[in-house]
Amino acid sequence: MPEATDAPVIMGNVPGSYALSVFRERHPVLVRQVRDALPYSLDRLRALDRLLDEVVRDVMEPLDGSAHDHAAWARWGQGRFGGRWVDVPFLWGESYFYRKLLEATGYFGDGPWRGVDPFGPVKQAELRSAAVDDELTALDHAATLPEHEQAAGVLLGSLWGNRADLSHAITASGGRDRVTDLVVDDSALLWSLLRDRPPGKVCLVADNAGRELLPDLVLIDHLLDRGLAAEVVLHVKPYPYFVSDATPADVAESLRRLAAAPGQAGKVGGRLWRAMGAGRLALRAHPFSCAPLPYSDMPDDLRGDFASASLTITKGDLNYRRLAGDRFWPPATPFAEVTAYFPGPVVALRTLKSDVLVGVGERELAALDATGSPWRTTGTHAMIQGRA
Ligand SMILES: O=P(O)(O)OC[C@H]1O[C@](O)(CO)[C@@H](O)[C@@H]1O
């Protein structure tokens, strides 16, 4: 087996790769969708058109010198500007794309579009959808299940919510049907980290808003309500990112949605609302959450936060890439090895949407590959993967 540190960084330019398809296909479509999502003024439309042109021509331009974080991006992107978008590490290039998208919409500017979430319409539509009504109603039945099934249900709800599919999990079966699609299942470790010690601080590093954040909040309520956590710190992005990533405004909207719902969902919302006011649930939006860097590069204050937690739960594919490192690891590389730098127990809940993979043995890998389905990148499979 090659040394783990030899694992190649995932670049954007490998022909036929998933990463290349994101740059070539997904990003131009996203710019067009954002362009049509809100009644942008002519200057914003022109800026979006310039970004589209830049992405299609495939020449990476620096951020405007007036941008508040221009210096940071100039440092991170040294030697990359003027070159092709696809010739940079996948994680870096994607992150920079979303930063430039916000620049084009005027999110950080002095004009009227300052602070307007370009993905707001998509997020709002999802939060208001009938599917969310159904998912929240399903909590009433889930509350009647035996305790261990409720615990399994809230965990799987949060996990599969990463595919924006809460309905798969909080069901009469407590979500057991979804267990078959778990590539790794360290849920026993997660529960033992919570149950076998006095309740401490749990950090939950959120991913998407809407149909992922709602079941994340249900999981947080379960931890607080059952005395499995003394306090929870919910980490979200300080500004819109990767389309649907949760921001503080999204947490507020989700809590309002929960609190206004009838039945069990309303009770969960009410408890979380009070927990927020009492300091048992804290919200953190650290700038590093939108940095184009792996967690191994995290700053000291963030490291200190995770170090003081009895458990950190990370959500989603992007957080997994940042946690493990966005590399083509030999899949059997132990998770504990690639996360040895992390300052405390950590469990990743992730549906698989990109090529990064560790902790999967050769035989399991062969069996999954034999199915012929693109199981590594399409969100059909998931993992609960951790280390104490
Ligand atoms: O919302 P998640 O689970 O973090 O997934 C984001 C994923 O979507 C992509 O941006 C594009 O499919 C991946 O590169 C990324 O890992």
The ligand as an ORCA input file, in Angstrom:
! r2SCAN-3c Opt
* xyz 0 1
  O     -23.595     19.063      0.049
  P     -22.435     18.152      0.179
  O     -22.806     16.802      0.692
  O     -21.319     18.747      0.981
  O     -21.907     17.903     -1.265
  C     -21.263     18.846     -1.989
  C     -20.683     18.143     -3.138
  O     -21.263     18.642     -4.294
  C     -20.259     18.963     -5.196
  O     -19.979     20.318     -5.055
  C     -20.583     18.819     -6.615
  O     -21.324     17.699     -6.838
  C     -19.098     18.112     -4.708
  O     -17.965     18.512     -5.207
  C     -19.238     18.295     -3.249
  O     -18.433     17.485     -2.508
*
